[in-house]
Amino acid sequence: MPSPDEIRIVSVIAFIVLLVMGLKRPVWAVLAYMVLVYCKLSYYFPVFAEMKAELVFAIIILARIIINGGLGSRLSFRHNKVNKYLFFFVLCVFLSFAVAWDHQFSWDTGVYPFIKVLILYVMLLGGVTKKEDLNIFFIGFILMFAYLAYEPTYYFITGTGGDVHKYGTNYIAEIGILGGHVALANNMNQMIPLTLFAFLGFKQKILKGTALTCLIFFVLALIGSGSRGGMAGFAFSGFIIVYLSKNRTKATILIGISLMILLLSSGRTSSTLSRIDHDSFWGRFTGLTHGIGMLQRGNILGVGPGCFLLARKQYFHWYMEAHNIYGEIIGELGIPGAIAWTLFLYQVFQNISYVKRKLELENNKDSFLFFMARGIQISLLVRLFISFGSHGLYYFYWYVMAFMTILIREIVDKDFHEKIQPVEKESQKL
């Protein structure tokens, strides 16, 4: 099994190949940008940092998408209500930034990372516009996370590296979005439903095999993370799958067997679950109560994006991040931000419900789009559940999933209209 350092060059090759392919088809360029940013090429290969690659290639890719045309209409409120509520949320972020406790701190920890996410969102809206593009992006998204998960999985399997604690070692990535045991577990929990339903929806054996391999990586990385919330989230995803299944008996048996195999094959899983106690739960819950406390102290517009721990230290003498996304929203963005984000997520789930309902009415539940929508739905529900114990309001995952629901809905509507047009023409002839 090659070490992460030995395969690091794969990310550079992938970036270059995707960027070249993006000259012809924007979806590849968008994937190239994500590899550049989230695989941390600027850290591992300093030449990218010296040339300010993230900024340079963001401008190039955006220019390519703008030249391709149609971006303006896709950004409009009429295109999908998700755009409208996201726009209101962005306004709330900048309104809160105007009254932030520390503008420089807020910019560095909240606003600037969120602007990068918004740039990605614009890239997605303008560069991923067709069913074929969506399939490419979805597969690429899973593969990117599989590449990222390889590092902690390697450490876990080989027993090398890791973050040592009194209760054991958490096997995490060196840096990046999987660089903390909670962050690693959260990302694996969000990817497991997406990949599971990709596996169920794929028809080609090579794609099924790829999805299954990625799924194994994600589960192993989750176990290696040693995260209590991660194990709770994994169990919750099983519950949601059973609850949403048409055949709950069959789903219960399959999920139950899977969980039993996991518990019996890995003592680490049961030991991680055994560390869930009242203190750990209450520590996460105080993130919510402290966020409400900030609001009660007159911060109606919030204390500023990213400034939660500054306000927490001042008010509650506790210098720590929220570790609770709901407390983070209320504390940092106040009442307007909490309302806007709730409406944003509500519309995302409305898109999913619309897609599933329409495909069911068309008796098209075997469509890969249906499996994709179900995977996104469960992924979001699981992430919202584990977010009681973690923050990440400005993390790109939420906004990528929102975009995907927009495009799936657009594709389903387009396919429906293409089907009824011949029927309408025939009826006009008669």
N, C-alpha and C positions, 0 to 999 in steps of 0.2 A: 504494500500500500504506500504509494508515494507521499511524501510530506507536503504540507501546504506550500512551503517555499519552492518545492520542486515543480509544482504545477502553477505557480503564480503567473508565469508568462502567458498562460492560457487567456487570462483576462485582457492582456494587451493585444494579443492576436484577435480575440473576439471583438474588441473595440475597433480595431483597424478594419477588419472585414465588414463589420456591421456599418461602419461609417461609409465605406466605399459603396456598399449595397444601398445605403441610404440616398446616394446620389440619384438613384433611379426610383426608389420607393421610400417615402418618408418614414414609414413605420420602423424600418431598420435603423434609421438615424436616431429615432427616439430611444430605441433599445441601446444604441451605442452610447448615448448620453447617460442613461441609467447605469450602464456598466462603468463608465468613467467616474461617476459620482459615488455610487453605492459600493463599488468594489475597491474604492479608495486608491485609484491608480496614482494620484498625486502624492500619496504617502509612500507607497512602495516603489514608485519610479519617479524620483524628484524632477526629472526633466519635464514632466507634465505640470508640476507646480511652477517651475521656472517660466514656462510659456503661458501660464495662467489658462490652462487648457479648459477648465470648466466654463469660464467666461467666454473664451474665444469660440469654443464649439457650440455653446448655447446660442450665441449670436448667429453663427453659420447655420445651425439647424433651424432656428426660428426664421431666418431669411429664406431658407429652402421651403419651409412650410408656407410662408406668406406668398412666395412666388407661385406655389402650387394652387393658391386661391381657395376661397370658401371659408377662411378662418373667421371672418367677421360674423357671418350668419350663424356659425356653430357656437360662437360665444354669446349669442343673443339670449335674452330671457325666453323668447318664444320657442327657441330650440328645445329647451327642457327646463323645468322649474328648478332643477338642481343648480343650474347656472345662476338663477335669480337669488336663491337662498345663500349660495356660496358668495355671491357679490355682497350681500348684506353682512355676511359673516366677516368678510375682508374689511368692510367699512368699520365693523365693531373692533376688529384687531387694531386698526390704525387710530380709531378714536380712543381706545384704551392706551395706545402708545403715546398719544398726546398728553395724557395725564400720568404716565408711568413714573414710578418711584425713582428709577434711575434709567435715563434714556439710553445711555451707552450699553448698560447691562441688558436692557430690554431688547435693544437692536441685535446684540451679539447672540443672545440665547433664545429669542423668540421671533422677532420680525424678520431678520435676515434669513434664517433657515426656512421660514414660511414663504418668503418671496421666491426662494429656489423651488419650493414645492409648487407654487403657483405657475412658475415658468414651465415646469414639467406638465402641469395640467393643461396649459395652453398648447404645448407641444402635442400632447395626446389628442386634444380636440381637433387640431389641425392636421395631424400626421397619421392618425389611425381612424380611418373613415369608412372602411368596408368590412364585410364579414371576413374576407380572407386576411385583412389586416388585423382584425381582432383575434383570430386564431393564432396568427404569428406572434402577436404581442403576448397573448395569454401563455403560450408555450414558453416564450422567451422569459417572461416574468418568473415562471416556475423554475426554469433552468438557472436563472441568475441566483435565486435563493438557494438552489441546490449547490451551486458553486460556493456560495457564502457559507452554507451549512457544512461543507466538507471539512473545513478547518476544525471547528469544535467536535465534529464527529470523529475525526482522525485522533484528536487528543484524547477523547473519551475511550476509543477502542484500544489505543496504544498505552493509555495511562500516563501520558506525558503532558507537561505544562499544566495549565489550569490555575484557578484562583482558590488558594487553600484557606479553609475555615476550620473552626474547631469541630464542626460536625462532618467535615469531609471536603472534597475538592469539587468545585464547579468548573466544568470544562467549557470554556468560552473562546471566542475569537480574540485575537490580539487587540484589534481596534475595530471601529466601525459599528454598524447597526446591530451586530451580534456580539458586541464587546462587553456586555454585562449579562449576568445570569437571568435576570428578569426580562431584559430586552430579547435575549436569545429565545427564552421560553415563549414570550408573546408572539414573536415572529414565526416560530415553529407552529404554534397553535393556530395562527391565522392561515398558514400555508397548508396544514394537513387537510382541512375540508376542501380547499380549492383543488389540491392535488388528487384527493380521493375521488372527487366527482369528475375530475378530468380523466382519471383512469377508467371510471365507469362509463364515461361518455365517448371516449376514443374508440374508433372502429378498427384502426390499423394496429397490428400487433406491435410494431416498433414503437409507436407512441404509447401504447399501453405499458410496454416494458420500461420505457423511459419514465413514465409517470410513477410506476411502482418503485423503481430505483430511487427516485427523488423522495417518494413517500417514506421509504425506509430510512433515508438520510435524516429526514425531518423528525421522525420518531426517535431515532438514536440521539440526535442532537438535543431533543427535548429532555430525554432521560438524563443525559450527561450534564444538562444545565443545573440540575439540583434545585430547581425552583419549585417551591411549594405551590405558588399560584399557577405555575405551568402544569403541574399534575392535576390541580383542581379544574383548570381550563380544559384539559384533555378529557377528563371525565364528563365535564359539562357538554363538550362537543358530541360525545356519545349519546348523552341524554337528548340533545336537540335533534340529532339524526333520527333517533327512535321516534321522538314526538312528531316530527314532520313526515315520517315514512307512512306510506299507504298500507304497507304490510308490517305493522308494529311487532307482531310476534316474531317474524323472521328477522327483522332488524335487531330486536332485543337479543335474540340468540346469537347473532353474528357479533354484535358489539360486546355482549357479555363474554363470549369466548375470547375475543381479542383482548379485552381487559384482563381476563384471567391469565392468559398466556403472558401478557406483559408483566403482571404481578409475580407470577411464578418463575419467570425466566430472569428476572432482575430484582435482586434484593434492594438495589438502589431506589427503585420505584416506591416500594413499600416504606423504606426508611425516610424518603422525602415526604411522603404523605403523612407519616407519623409526626413530622415536625410542625404540622398545622395546628396551632393552638390559639387560645383566646388573645394572647399578647400580640401575635403576628396579625390577627384579624383586626384588633383594635388599633394597632399602629397604622394600618392602611385606612381604617375608617376615619381616623382623626384628620386625614387629608381632606375629607369632605367637610367635617365639622369646622376645621380651620378656614376652609374656603368660605363657608357660610359666615363665619365670624368676621372675616375681612369685609364682607358685604354689609354686615350689621354695623361695622364701624364707619360706615359712610362712603365706602368705595363702590358707588353704584356703577361706575364705568370700569371697575376693576383696578388692580394695582399695577397693571401693565403686563404685556406678553412677556413671559419668562421671569417675572419678578416675584413669583410666589414665595420662594425661599427667603427673599429679603423681607417681605412682609411677615412671613411666618416667624422669622427671628425677632422682629420688632414687637409683634403682638404676643407671640406665644413662647419666645425664647427657645426656639427649635429651628436650627439652621439646616433644613432638609427640604428636598423637593416634595411635591404633593403626594406622590405615589397613589394618586386617585384622580382619574381624569375628570371626574365630575366636580371635585373640589378645585381642581386646576382651572376649569372653565369658569366657575362662579367667582373664584378668587381673582383670577387674572383679567377676565373680560367682563365681569359684572353681569347684571341682568340682561342688557342687550345682547351680549355675546352668547350667553346661555340659551336665550330664545332663538337666536339666529342659527346656532349649531344644531339645536334640536329640530328646527324646521328643515335644515339641510339634510340631516340623517333621515328624517321622516320621509322626505321626497325620494331619497335613495331607496328606501324600502318600498315606497309606492311604485317605483320603476320595476323593482323585482317582482312585486305582486302582479303588476300589469302584464309583464312578460310571461310569467308562469300561467296566469289565467288565460291569456290569449292562446298560448301554445296548447293548453289543455283543451280549449274549445275547438281548436283545429285538429285535435287528436294527434298532436305532434310532440308527445312527451319523450320520444326517443331522440329528439333533436339535441345536438350537442349544446345548443344555446340554452336549452332547459337545464341540462346538467350544470352548465356554467353558472346560470342564475341561481340554482340551488346551492352550489358551492360557495358563491359570493354571499348569499343570504346567511348560511351557517357560519361562514368565516367571520362576518360582521357581528353576528350575535355572540359568538365566542369571544371575540375581541372586546365587545362591550361588557361582557361578563367579567373578564379578567382585568378590565380597566378599573374595576373597583379597587384593585391593588397595584395599579401602575398608571403613569401619566403618558403623554405623547400626543397632545392636541395638534401639534404642528407637524406630525409625522406624515410622510407621503402616502402611506398605506390607505388612509381614509379617503383621500382625494383620487387616488388611482381606482379604487373600487367604485367610487361615485361616477367617475368617467365611464367605467366599463358598463355600468347599468344604463347610462345614457345611450351608449352605442348599441347595446343589446336591444333596447327598446326600439331604437331607430331601425335596426335591421329587421326586427319582427314586423314592424309596421310596413316597411318597404316590401318584404316578402308577401305580406297579406294583400297589399294593393296590386302587386304583380300577378297574384293568383286570380283576383276578381276582375281584372281588366279584360281578359279574353271573354269571360262570362258576360260582362256588361256589353261588349261589342256584339256578341252573338244575339243577345236579347234585343239590341237596337236593330239588328238586321231583320229579326222576326217582326 
